[in-house]
Amino acid sequence: MSPLLQLRRRQRNRLLIGIFIAIIIIIICTHLFSQQSSSSSPVDYQSHDLHYAVPTVRAISIINASTKVTITTTITMTDPVITTKSTTAASPNFPEVRRPIEKRRFTSTAVESLIEEIKKNIKNKELAWLFENCFPNTLDTTVDFDVKAASEKHPDTYVITGDIDAMWLRDSSAQVNPYLPLIRNDPKLRQLIEGVLLRQCMFVQRDPYANAHYKDTSRTSEWKQMDLTEMRPGVHERKWELDSLCYVLRLMHSYWKEVDHDLTFFRENEQTFKTTIRIILQTMKEQQRFNGSGPYTYQRQGHPTDPRGRHSKPNGLIHTFFRPSDDLQLYPYLIPSQFFAHHTLNLLLELVKKLEWTADFNNDILSLTSVLHDILFNDKMTNNSETSITVSHTKYGFIYSYETDGLGHTNLMDDSNIPSLLSLPYLCPNDIPKNHSIYQNTRKFVLSTDNPWFFKGAALEGNGGPHVGPSMAWPLAIIMRGLTTNDDEEIRSCIKMLQKSHANTGFMHESIDVNNPRHFTRSWFAWANSLFGEFIWKIYREKPHLLN
């Protein structure tokens, strides 16, 4: 046989062997995947329960009827991007991905009852499944409720964000907010919320300029060696964000409202609440900067260039450094947070009047709200004239700026995190109703590509932000879009986009690729889960036909 024929025979044999091996591998993989699919392995959230003092990398496997996902979650300066792989449509029999009962951090009878009611009455079974997973996620996975302290009438509840083991004032308030209407029928859940409030008071008293804290004061933050600021014991991150303090005030008032205006809890903890309120008011007044820049300074890797913050002209607005995304502001007056401060200070005024604490706080609250009102609700707005917080846009008319500096500079954009311009009717319903003319103009701008952080892709659309970057929309913003409209079609569109965004995991995420929703960041982000549950419950009460 010639050398050429021998070579051809060897090549043919190698090809046949390769095909045979490939067939065997496909058969084995198919068998293994079918076994995994039938087991419906739950998300291994327990791997995040350990308290790490340093950044960690942990692998999680999520398996359902159509997907095998390997997720690497890295707690670092930037969020990891996760991609799930799926080749078939989701099974109508949705897998069990909620944490098993025996491993849940907290169980509420009222929450479980509501879940069963909504599962029974929603015809869209995927939405019912998502609600069952998302609504209780904060209670299932993120709370550390001290039962002994609660039995001694000193409730204490530490709430982490999810995959980051620290408690943000903003996130913790938003995470438990949807449970408030249920506390009348669940004394244990009421105690948990009271524990969150007292824990937040402790943190504000520790450092009102810090946005995130540890329960264990002996823990050392990874930011301590990097950030040039006063890192006190127990502080995870010291970013001055006005909305952090506003969320605490909002939770105080919302709790009081949901317990039928019962003042017992506030009177039993009078000194704690008085001290906290005094610190919050003092901090806000300091950062109006009528008498210097105040005690707070911050710098990370040379930013901002001036540790006292961006230059501004004091005008009564409250100077801040960071957005609710924890990103550095371009200009120091963040307009959504100014509105939120005005609204929550008015809520506080109502509460202190009922408590008969006006002698302690009335003057400070009124001085703050008066100057904020003059700027935020300037009479010029009704005369179609620009003000320090509005701009005449050639396409949308008068709209709100996202940030200003009091010197004539404005930043026209909106971010996905809350407070945002989009969220104003949700956070500040007494000040900015949904039909407010300037808000409606602003909303059209925010939900357009004229907003540099609005992304429209092949799969969905929504606001993102510099925290994660281009083409990554945040479910928080899609949910907020649905919460701030009365239009059935817009709400239905938001629901459909959210159904696309869970990437077969059964949970909401921090951000998702508008062209490929299986590409996302943060597999365990409890705030988004809570807000999704709040959204579905609201639709269930008000527009149930949209869930069918």
Wavefront OBJ file of the C-alpha trace (Angstrom):
o trace
v 0.000 0.000 0.000
v 1.336 3.373 -0.958
v 2.290 5.896 1.770
v -0.474 8.221 0.511
v -3.191 5.569 0.974
v -1.849 4.712 4.446
v -2.020 8.368 5.445
v -5.622 8.685 4.232
v -6.647 5.510 6.129
v -5.099 6.808 9.365
v -6.923 10.148 8.947
v -10.244 8.345 8.358
v -9.757 6.149 11.426
v -8.963 9.178 13.608
v -12.135 10.891 12.344
v -14.300 7.834 13.109
v -12.788 7.502 16.590
v -13.378 11.224 17.263
v -17.008 10.961 16.198
v -17.500 7.889 18.411
v -15.971 9.633 21.458
v -18.112 12.735 20.871
v -21.282 10.606 20.773
v -20.345 8.904 24.058
v -19.676 12.289 25.724
v -23.028 13.668 24.542
v -24.877 10.601 25.915
v -23.115 10.866 29.307
v -23.730 14.630 29.577
v -27.379 14.240 28.632
v -27.806 11.631 31.353
v -26.071 13.779 33.975
v -28.027 16.926 33.099
v -31.336 15.070 33.248
v -30.474 13.852 36.755
v -29.540 17.372 37.851
v -32.691 18.836 36.352
v -34.916 16.441 38.253
v -33.198 17.314 41.538
v -33.771 21.092 41.160
v -30.885 21.994 43.433
v -31.585 25.220 45.381
v -29.364 28.262 45.316
v -26.554 27.835 47.804
v -27.118 31.094 49.641
v -25.688 29.536 52.795
v -22.213 29.914 51.333
v -22.556 33.662 51.911
v -23.618 33.396 55.554
v -20.039 33.254 56.818
v -18.601 36.533 58.055
v -15.512 37.304 56.018
v -13.176 40.109 56.966
v -11.533 40.076 53.526
v -12.857 39.854 49.957
v -13.862 36.324 48.994
v -14.585 34.337 45.874
v -17.206 31.603 46.173
v -18.780 29.431 43.503
v -22.510 28.749 43.455
v -24.372 26.266 41.292
v -27.951 26.981 40.262
v -29.693 24.217 38.377
v -33.247 24.129 37.066
v -35.195 22.237 34.423
v -33.506 23.993 31.536
v -30.311 25.534 32.866
v -27.041 24.720 34.541
v -25.404 27.881 35.839
v -22.061 28.342 37.479
v -21.731 31.711 39.177
v -18.604 33.216 40.625
v -19.383 36.008 43.047
v -16.467 38.254 43.934
v -16.713 40.948 46.568
v -14.357 43.540 45.125
v -14.338 47.163 44.027
v -16.257 46.223 40.869
v -19.148 43.816 40.495
v -18.549 40.471 38.769
v -20.443 39.817 35.584
v -22.278 36.500 35.469
v -23.515 34.675 32.388
v -25.978 31.792 32.446
v -26.260 29.272 29.646
v -29.610 28.032 28.422
v -30.667 26.303 25.232
v -34.330 25.566 25.908
v -37.340 27.398 27.225
v -38.059 27.345 30.940
v -40.048 24.372 32.159
v -43.655 24.991 33.206
v -42.769 23.146 36.415
v -40.589 25.756 38.039
v -37.868 24.412 40.330
v -37.615 24.971 44.043
v -34.930 27.656 44.438
v -36.117 29.319 47.642
v -34.012 28.514 50.699
v -35.309 25.385 52.531
v -37.552 26.094 55.513
v -35.111 24.722 58.066
v -32.346 27.050 56.808
v -34.311 30.301 56.598
v -33.119 33.158 58.789
v -36.639 34.277 59.762
v -40.175 33.078 59.060
v -43.238 35.303 59.158
v -46.701 33.757 59.257
v -48.163 36.870 57.627
v -45.637 36.789 54.780
v -46.201 33.065 54.161
v -49.962 33.577 54.133
v -49.661 36.350 51.547
v -47.378 34.222 49.372
v -49.907 31.382 49.369
v -52.743 33.767 48.534
v -50.923 35.305 45.579
v -49.674 31.941 44.284
v -53.250 30.685 44.332
v -54.758 33.685 42.552
v -52.152 34.674 39.943
v -52.670 32.830 36.674
v -49.183 33.708 35.417
v -47.324 30.900 37.179
v -43.886 32.290 36.413
v -44.780 35.525 38.219
v -46.225 33.546 41.125
v -42.969 31.566 41.313
v -40.860 34.738 41.173
v -42.977 36.354 43.906
v -42.591 33.288 46.125
v -38.809 33.483 45.739
v -38.248 37.241 45.790
v -40.725 38.679 48.299
v -39.395 36.765 51.348
v -35.757 36.771 50.222
v -34.682 39.413 52.754
v -36.240 37.417 55.611
v -35.017 34.077 54.275
v -31.402 35.025 53.739
v -30.236 38.411 55.069
v -31.595 39.111 58.562
v -29.907 38.391 61.870
v -32.751 38.759 64.395
v -31.760 38.556 68.058
v -34.606 36.569 69.622
v -33.254 36.936 73.170
v -32.959 40.724 72.873
v -36.502 40.905 71.496
v -37.831 38.915 74.456
v -36.243 41.520 76.724
v -37.959 44.365 74.807
v -34.723 45.442 73.132
v -35.167 44.065 69.617
v -32.078 44.023 67.428
v -32.011 43.137 63.726
v -28.939 43.261 61.507
v -29.703 43.151 57.758
v -27.047 42.499 55.139
v -27.516 43.424 51.453
v -27.048 39.874 50.207
v -23.641 38.947 48.838
v -21.952 41.779 50.758
v -21.932 41.118 54.481
v -22.598 44.642 55.693
v -25.712 46.666 56.533
v -26.475 49.714 54.411
v -28.899 52.220 55.971
v -30.583 52.681 52.586
v -30.753 49.039 51.539
v -31.912 47.725 54.903
v -34.774 50.230 54.990
v -35.834 49.381 51.452
v -35.449 45.648 52.014
v -37.933 45.544 54.905
v -40.284 48.260 53.630
v -42.639 45.848 51.780
v -43.308 43.912 55.006
v -44.627 46.922 56.933
v -48.333 46.464 56.025
v -48.145 42.944 57.482
v -46.821 43.791 60.951
v -50.293 44.439 62.379
v -51.032 40.727 62.093
v -47.600 39.397 62.963
v -46.088 40.520 66.310
v -42.809 38.756 65.589
v -42.428 40.565 62.272
v -43.189 43.821 64.057
v -40.352 43.114 66.480
v -38.015 42.437 63.579
v -38.792 45.854 62.065
v -38.333 47.498 65.470
v -34.954 45.787 65.669
v -33.975 47.254 62.286
v -34.898 50.736 63.503
v -32.902 50.438 66.714
v -29.918 48.995 64.837
v -30.075 51.917 62.380
v -30.184 54.366 65.272
v -27.066 52.709 66.662
v -25.307 53.127 63.324
v -26.315 56.774 62.908
v -24.984 57.474 66.369
v -21.779 55.621 65.469
v -21.216 57.800 62.399
v -23.950 59.665 60.462
v -21.637 60.079 57.465
v -21.151 56.323 56.996
v -23.391 54.516 54.546
v -22.631 50.922 55.584
v -21.764 49.208 58.863
v -20.829 45.908 60.448
v -22.551 44.335 63.409
v -19.183 43.282 64.799
v -17.177 46.405 65.640
v -13.947 44.402 65.679
v -14.154 43.714 61.933
v -11.799 45.664 59.718
v -13.097 47.024 56.435
v -11.177 46.367 53.238
v -11.583 50.103 52.529
v -9.754 51.218 55.649
v -6.333 51.135 53.995
v -7.587 52.805 50.837
v -9.963 55.557 51.961
v -8.659 58.787 53.438
v -11.438 59.429 55.938
v -12.163 58.723 59.603
v -13.004 55.009 59.609
v -14.505 54.367 63.028
v -14.796 50.834 64.499
v -17.676 48.937 62.909
v -17.838 51.076 59.759
v -17.717 49.140 56.492
v -17.727 52.170 54.186
v -17.849 55.896 54.930
v -19.523 57.472 51.926
v -21.664 60.500 52.731
v -25.039 59.971 51.058
v -27.976 62.127 52.122
v -30.533 59.468 51.221
v -29.116 57.105 53.876
v -30.415 59.358 56.652
v -33.663 60.018 54.785
v -34.385 56.292 54.564
v -34.071 56.011 58.339
v -36.619 58.813 58.813
v -38.929 57.220 56.253
v -38.822 53.861 58.053
v -39.585 55.530 61.390
v -42.682 57.220 59.999
v -43.843 54.201 57.957
v -43.590 51.947 61.008
v -45.585 54.418 63.090
v -48.279 54.623 60.409
v -48.582 50.848 60.052
v -49.027 50.252 63.799
v -52.058 52.581 63.786
v -49.976 55.516 65.054
v -49.105 53.707 68.271
v -46.300 55.683 69.948
v -45.372 53.060 72.564
v -42.179 51.888 70.850
v -40.893 55.452 70.442
v -41.645 56.338 74.050
v -39.965 53.191 75.350
v -36.846 54.142 73.379
v -37.194 57.905 73.696
v -33.555 58.726 74.354
v -32.354 56.549 71.474
v -34.694 58.192 68.984
v -34.122 61.706 70.252
v -30.343 61.321 70.017
v -30.600 59.871 66.503
v -32.958 62.573 65.232
v -30.744 65.277 66.691
v -27.685 63.854 64.917
v -29.535 63.579 61.596
v -30.712 67.183 61.749
v -27.278 68.407 62.812
v -25.625 66.542 59.923
v -28.030 67.990 57.362
v -27.513 71.502 58.686
v -23.720 71.062 58.667
v -23.838 70.079 55.022
v -25.837 73.106 53.980
v -22.371 74.612 54.475
v -23.416 78.093 55.496
v -20.651 77.953 58.134
v -17.833 76.089 56.427
v -17.571 72.621 54.924
v -18.248 70.661 58.103
v -16.263 67.784 59.623
v -16.533 65.250 56.792
v -13.678 64.654 54.362
v -13.136 61.733 52.012
v -10.758 60.654 49.293
v -10.153 57.322 47.538
v -7.261 57.007 45.103
v -7.186 60.768 44.628
v -10.939 61.262 44.184
v -12.453 63.707 44.748
v -9.423 65.920 44.196
v -10.467 68.050 47.166
v -11.239 65.838 50.216
v -13.846 68.404 51.285
v -15.850 67.594 48.151
v -16.787 69.316 44.924
v -16.929 73.096 44.972
v -20.414 74.566 45.348
v -22.232 77.745 46.263
v -24.148 77.372 49.554
v -27.816 78.033 48.843
v -29.701 75.865 51.332
v -29.469 72.560 49.489
v -27.576 69.794 51.282
v -24.072 69.082 50.005
v -23.256 65.398 49.457
v -20.451 63.326 47.942
v -22.098 60.121 46.709
v -25.147 58.939 44.817
v -27.344 56.088 46.107
v -25.332 53.845 43.768
v -22.299 54.663 45.986
v -20.702 56.404 42.985
v -19.042 59.795 43.326
v -21.251 62.696 42.266
v -20.311 65.080 39.478
v -21.904 68.023 41.328
v -22.656 68.134 45.066
v -26.400 68.876 45.044
v -28.139 65.626 44.120
v -31.681 66.769 43.305
v -33.592 63.485 43.910
v -32.053 63.321 47.388
v -33.005 66.948 48.092
v -36.638 66.111 47.326
v -36.378 63.009 49.481
v -34.962 65.068 52.357
v -37.775 67.621 52.091
v -40.389 64.853 52.113
v -38.939 62.840 54.999
v -38.342 65.935 57.124
v -42.034 66.728 56.808
v -42.838 63.165 57.859
v -40.518 63.626 60.831
v -42.269 66.865 61.774
v -45.592 65.036 61.878
v -44.126 62.311 64.090
v -42.406 64.622 66.593
v -45.595 66.663 66.954
v -47.489 63.535 67.961
v -44.692 62.615 70.341
v -44.733 66.169 71.754
v -41.037 66.572 71.003
v -41.478 69.824 69.100
v -39.501 71.809 71.656
v -36.484 69.652 70.799
v -36.727 69.589 67.019
v -39.347 71.920 65.579
v -37.055 74.859 64.801
v -34.355 72.770 63.111
v -36.852 70.830 60.996
v -38.682 73.965 59.888
v -35.484 75.823 59.045
v -34.370 72.938 56.836
v -37.711 72.337 55.112
v -38.326 76.056 54.571
v -35.157 76.670 52.584
v -35.470 73.359 50.715
v -39.044 74.230 49.758
v -38.045 77.640 48.436
v -35.537 76.041 46.058
v -37.352 72.841 45.087
v -40.731 74.509 44.566
v -39.604 77.897 43.298
v -42.480 80.087 42.037
v -40.565 80.598 38.789
v -41.415 77.023 37.812
v -45.083 77.935 37.386
v -44.056 80.764 35.067
v -42.015 78.466 32.804
v -38.740 80.003 33.914
v -35.554 78.116 34.657
v -34.492 77.753 38.281
v -31.365 76.424 39.968
v -32.719 72.851 39.688
v -34.567 72.953 36.337
v -33.486 73.274 32.731
v -35.456 74.184 29.620
v -34.837 71.229 27.303
v -35.390 71.753 23.581
v -37.226 68.415 23.241
v -38.929 67.852 26.610
v -39.563 71.324 28.003
v -38.739 72.078 31.634
v -37.075 69.119 33.350
v -35.271 68.551 36.629
v -31.487 68.378 36.717
v -29.980 65.300 38.315
v -27.165 67.288 39.969
v -26.234 70.946 40.318
v -23.621 72.988 42.182
v -25.368 76.328 42.748
v -22.886 77.931 40.355
v -24.838 77.347 37.163
v -23.549 73.868 36.309
v -26.038 71.035 35.833
v -25.833 67.317 35.095
v -28.697 66.025 32.932
v -29.070 62.265 33.484
v -30.715 59.789 35.786
v -29.329 56.764 37.591
v -31.063 53.472 38.292
v -30.573 53.606 42.049
v -33.207 55.102 44.326
v -33.701 58.000 44.965
v -33.673 58.840 41.286
v -35.602 61.384 39.274
v -37.783 58.529 38.029
v -38.625 57.514 41.615
v -39.885 60.896 42.863
v -43.641 60.036 42.960
v -42.817 56.764 44.716
v -40.576 58.271 47.405
v -42.192 61.719 47.684
v -45.896 61.277 46.831
v -46.937 64.313 48.882
v -44.581 66.555 46.919
v -44.423 65.080 43.403
v -47.557 63.256 42.207
v -47.354 61.077 39.110
v -49.112 63.693 36.973
v -46.806 66.563 38.009
v -45.988 68.412 34.779
v -42.239 68.873 35.304
v -41.951 65.301 36.534
v -43.739 64.031 33.426
v -41.355 66.003 31.201
v -38.412 64.687 33.185
v -39.749 61.144 32.973
v -39.858 61.309 29.188
v -36.242 62.445 29.173
v -35.154 59.815 31.694
v -36.756 56.995 29.676
v -35.103 58.035 26.438
v -31.664 57.681 24.919
v -31.146 61.399 25.622
v -30.458 60.168 29.144
v -26.883 58.845 28.793
v -27.637 55.974 31.181
v -30.805 54.682 29.500
v -30.148 51.562 27.462
v -32.388 49.934 24.862
v -31.478 46.495 23.572
v -32.848 43.507 21.732
v -34.336 41.979 24.883
v -35.326 44.871 27.155
v -34.689 48.490 28.097
v -34.079 50.492 31.242
v -31.844 52.804 33.240
v -28.412 51.785 34.389
v -25.510 53.885 35.590
v -21.737 54.229 35.835
v -21.613 51.755 38.736
v -21.789 48.814 36.314
v -21.524 50.552 32.957
v -22.983 50.577 29.435
v -25.757 48.247 28.239
v -26.507 47.060 31.783
v -30.009 48.029 32.948
v -31.017 47.598 36.578
v -34.209 45.728 37.535
v -34.616 48.333 40.295
v -35.206 50.939 37.580
v -37.560 48.726 35.571
v -39.595 48.075 38.714
v -39.580 51.779 39.555
v -40.848 52.585 36.078
v -43.803 50.291 36.753
v -44.418 51.774 40.202
v -44.564 55.351 38.873
v -47.104 54.944 36.078
v -50.839 54.293 35.881
v -50.659 53.106 32.286
v -51.592 49.421 31.993
v -49.485 48.825 28.906
v -46.391 50.348 30.458
v -46.852 48.256 33.608
v -47.384 45.143 31.487
v -44.209 45.926 29.549
v -42.239 46.242 32.804
v -43.599 42.901 34.011
v -42.538 41.201 30.781
v -39.043 42.668 31.001
v -38.696 41.539 34.608
v -39.773 38.039 33.640
v -36.937 38.024 31.118
v -34.390 39.333 33.603
v -34.112 36.555 36.175
v -31.949 34.381 33.892
v -33.663 31.177 35.041
v -32.452 31.707 38.628
v -35.841 32.759 40.019
v -34.456 35.995 41.500
v -33.841 39.598 40.514
v -30.288 40.852 40.064
v -28.350 44.072 40.331
v -28.028 44.680 36.582
v -28.743 42.803 33.358
v -27.519 43.070 29.788
v -30.277 44.635 27.666
v -29.264 42.387 24.762
v -28.709 39.204 26.744
v -30.575 38.950 30.086
v -28.597 35.828 31.013
v -25.654 38.179 31.469
v -26.005 39.874 34.858
v -24.268 41.108 38.020
v -24.914 40.069 41.621
v -26.860 36.855 41.992
v -27.904 37.776 45.530
v -29.165 41.342 45.786
v -32.003 41.436 48.298
v -33.141 45.027 47.678
v -34.133 44.180 44.101
v -35.966 41.083 45.303
v -37.909 43.032 47.935
v -38.877 45.796 45.520
v -40.020 43.260 42.930
v -42.245 41.647 45.565
v -43.624 45.050 46.530
v -44.391 45.773 42.854
v -46.228 42.489 42.262
v -48.230 42.871 45.481
v -49.267 46.399 44.475
v -50.444 45.195 41.063
v -52.255 42.288 42.711
v -54.219 44.755 44.865
v -54.845 47.437 42.260
v -54.654 45.893 38.764
v -54.845 42.101 39.154
v -55.779 41.601 35.497
v -52.197 42.527 34.554
v -50.886 39.436 36.338
v -52.928 37.022 34.273
l 1 2 3 4 5 6 7 8 9 10 11 12 13 14 15 16 17 18 19 20 21 22 23 24 25 26 27 28 29 30 31 32 33 34 35 36 37 38 39 40 41 42 43 44 45 46 47 48 49 50 51 52 53 54 55 56 57 58 59 60 61 62 63 64 65 66 67 68 69 70 71 72 73 74 75 76 77 78 79 80 81 82 83 84 85 86 87 88 89 90 91 92 93 94 95 96 97 98 99 100 101 102 103 104 105 106 107 108 109 110 111 112 113 114 115 116 117 118 119 120 121 122 123 124 125 126 127 128 129 130 131 132 133 134 135 136 137 138 139 140 141 142 143 144 145 146 147 148 149 150 151 152 153 154 155 156 157 158 159 160 161 162 163 164 165 166 167 168 169 170 171 172 173 174 175 176 177 178 179 180 181 182 183 184 185 186 187 188 189 190 191 192 193 194 195 196 197 198 199 200 201 202 203 204 205 206 207 208 209 210 211 212 213 214 215 216 217 218 219 220 221 222 223 224 225 226 227 228 229 230 231 232 233 234 235 236 237 238 239 240 241 242 243 244 245 246 247 248 249 250 251 252 253 254 255 256 257 258 259 260 261 262 263 264 265 266 267 268 269 270 271 272 273 274 275 276 277 278 279 280 281 282 283 284 285 286 287 288 289 290 291 292 293 294 295 296 297 298 299 300 301 302 303 304 305 306 307 308 309 310 311 312 313 314 315 316 317 318 319 320 321 322 323 324 325 326 327 328 329 330 331 332 333 334 335 336 337 338 339 340 341 342 343 344 345 346 347 348 349 350 351 352 353 354 355 356 357 358 359 360 361 362 363 364 365 366 367 368 369 370 371 372 373 374 375 376 377 378 379 380 381 382 383 384 385 386 387 388 389 390 391 392 393 394 395 396 397 398 399 400 401 402 403 404 405 406 407 408 409 410 411 412 413 414 415 416 417 418 419 420 421 422 423 424 425 426 427 428 429 430 431 432 433 434 435 436 437 438 439 440 441 442 443 444 445 446 447 448 449 450 451 452 453 454 455 456 457 458 459 460 461 462 463 464 465 466 467 468 469 470 471 472 473 474 475 476 477 478 479 480 481 482 483 484 485 486 487 488 489 490 491 492 493 494 495 496 497 498 499 500 501 502 503 504 505 506 507 508 509 510 511 512 513 514 515 516 517 518 519 520 521 522 523 524 525 526 527 528 529 530 531 532 533 534 535 536 537 538 539 540 541 542 543 544 545 546 547 548
